[in-house]
Amino acid sequence: MSPDVEWDDEYADWKYKVEGADTDYDALVVVIAFLSRANVLVVTVF
């Protein structure tokens, strides 16, 4: 698993992407972005 961090100009905050694999070695990606102090956007792509 390798975390990747990039700056999001639209929301002026950091966006985190974590990549790895499941037990069948299928690639998994999760993107986490903070929209505000109370809201977090989590996008999972299989």
Backbone bond lengths (Angstrom), bond angles and torsions (degrees), N, CA, C in turn:
res aa  C-N    CA-C-N  psi(-1)  N-CA   C-N-CA  omega(-1)  CA-C   N-CA-C  phi
1 M - - - 1.437 - - 1.522 107.72 -
2 S 1.336 116.42 133.33 1.457 119.42 179.80 1.529 109.99 -131.80
3 P 1.339 118.22 116.77 1.462 119.67 177.43 1.524 110.90 -77.31
4 D 1.325 116.21 142.41 1.458 122.15 178.34 1.526 107.17 -129.59
5 V 1.317 117.48 130.15 1.461 122.14 -176.59 1.522 108.38 -118.06
6 E 1.342 116.76 133.05 1.459 119.86 175.07 1.526 109.75 -140.30
7 W 1.328 115.70 153.05 1.457 122.08 -179.59 1.526 109.17 -79.36
8 D 1.332 117.29 133.94 1.461 123.16 178.39 1.525 107.93 -104.90
9 D 1.338 117.42 105.48 1.461 121.90 -178.10 1.522 112.67 -63.99
10 E 1.325 116.72 -33.86 1.469 120.12 -177.81 1.528 111.98 -62.20
11 Y 1.345 116.42 -41.95 1.464 120.85 -177.86 1.529 112.87 -105.63
12 A 1.324 116.86 0.09 1.462 122.34 -179.50 1.527 111.58 50.97
13 D 1.325 114.61 50.55 1.459 120.59 179.55 1.526 108.46 -155.78
14 W 1.306 115.31 174.26 1.460 120.45 -178.52 1.518 111.25 -85.14
15 K 1.336 115.29 147.77 1.463 123.09 176.22 1.533 106.29 -121.98
16 Y 1.313 115.83 132.78 1.463 121.81 -175.68 1.516 110.06 -112.38
17 K 1.325 116.91 133.05 1.463 122.28 177.12 1.526 107.40 -123.36
18 V 1.323 115.54 127.69 1.465 121.18 178.62 1.518 107.47 -119.17
19 E 1.318 115.92 127.82 1.461 121.77 -179.84 1.513 109.82 -118.81
20 G 1.310 115.81 145.06 1.452 120.74 178.10 1.521 109.31 -168.18
21 A 1.311 116.21 -157.63 1.462 121.45 -179.41 1.522 109.15 -140.76
22 D 1.341 115.10 152.99 1.459 118.63 176.39 1.528 109.34 -87.61
23 T 1.311 117.35 -171.15 1.468 120.68 -175.97 1.523 113.09 -69.16
24 D 1.350 117.33 -16.58 1.469 121.52 175.70 1.522 111.44 -97.49
25 Y 1.344 116.62 10.19 1.465 124.41 179.50 1.526 113.42 67.09
26 D 1.347 116.89 21.43 1.459 120.98 172.87 1.534 107.50 -79.29
27 A 1.326 116.38 138.92 1.467 120.75 -178.26 1.526 110.65 -68.54
28 L 1.325 115.87 139.32 1.462 123.08 176.38 1.525 108.55 -128.32
29 V 1.327 116.60 140.02 1.460 122.23 178.77 1.521 108.50 -134.92
30 V 1.323 116.64 133.11 1.462 122.44 175.05 1.520 107.51 -125.34
31 V 1.341 116.59 130.19 1.464 122.15 175.94 1.517 107.77 -114.85
32 I 1.334 116.55 128.18 1.460 122.72 -179.26 1.520 107.95 -121.80
33 A 1.334 116.22 126.54 1.464 121.29 177.72 1.519 108.65 -132.18
34 F 1.321 115.83 136.45 1.460 121.34 177.50 1.520 108.22 -90.23
35 L 1.332 117.21 118.31 1.457 121.82 -179.65 1.524 111.62 -88.48
36 S 1.311 115.78 -29.54 1.464 122.40 175.64 1.522 106.38 -164.64
37 R 1.310 116.69 -176.39 1.467 119.37 178.86 1.528 111.78 -63.91
38 A 1.320 117.14 -26.86 1.465 121.02 -175.83 1.528 113.81 -105.27
39 N 1.339 118.24 -8.10 1.464 121.07 -175.19 1.515 111.88 -125.82
40 V 1.320 114.32 130.79 1.465 121.51 177.14 1.518 107.65 -124.79
41 L 1.319 116.62 133.90 1.466 122.13 176.74 1.512 107.91 -103.98
42 V 1.333 116.66 122.69 1.452 121.41 177.76 1.529 107.25 -117.97
43 V 1.320 116.57 121.72 1.456 121.98 178.61 1.512 107.82 -116.47
44 T 1.331 116.75 123.40 1.458 121.77 178.92 1.525 109.09 -113.72
45 V 1.317 116.18 128.60 1.446 121.64 179.14 1.519 108.18 -119.04
46 F 1.329 116.83 128.94 1.458 121.40 177.87 1.495 110.36 -107.32
